[in-house]
């Protein structure tokens, strides 16, 4: 029998999405993963690498994306600070929204919680408010946890993915590295 206090101490999973569409995309993502490890962020599972066209401007370079299942004992704000520091260490520079970037790390789901907060000029919301429209987040998320439930809508990942159109499946592919 499992004691209740043991269950309460279990750390719920958090999910991060990492993307890159400038330079050596694979190396950029690998560097971000290594820096997460160095910041005591425990990585439980890493998805395959997925390549997708840049959105909304398909003429920009294609993105390489992954999703990580992690465990952290940090607050949402502290995790966000670490992620922003890592993006800069990998080489991210200020650019207009949706422009190419060396490293983009998003918090997709923070411990199954629905939260909104602000840190300096940044709005932080979890689950990520646009994740349900992003095949490059949902497909790798499905790979690392095919029983994932959206914290806000309570939809399972199967029903969210089933809402995509056929063309949303054809513009994403797994890249063998």
Secondary structure, 3 states (H helix, E strand, C coil): CCCHHHHHHCCCCEEEEEEECCCCHHHHHHHHHHHHHHCCCEEEEECCEEEECCCCCCCCCCEEEEEEEEECCCCHHHHHHHHHHHHHHHCCCCCCCCCCCCCEEEEEEECCCCEEEEECCEEEEECCCCHHHCHHHHHHHHHHCCCCECCCCCCEHHHHHCCCCHHHHHCEEEECC
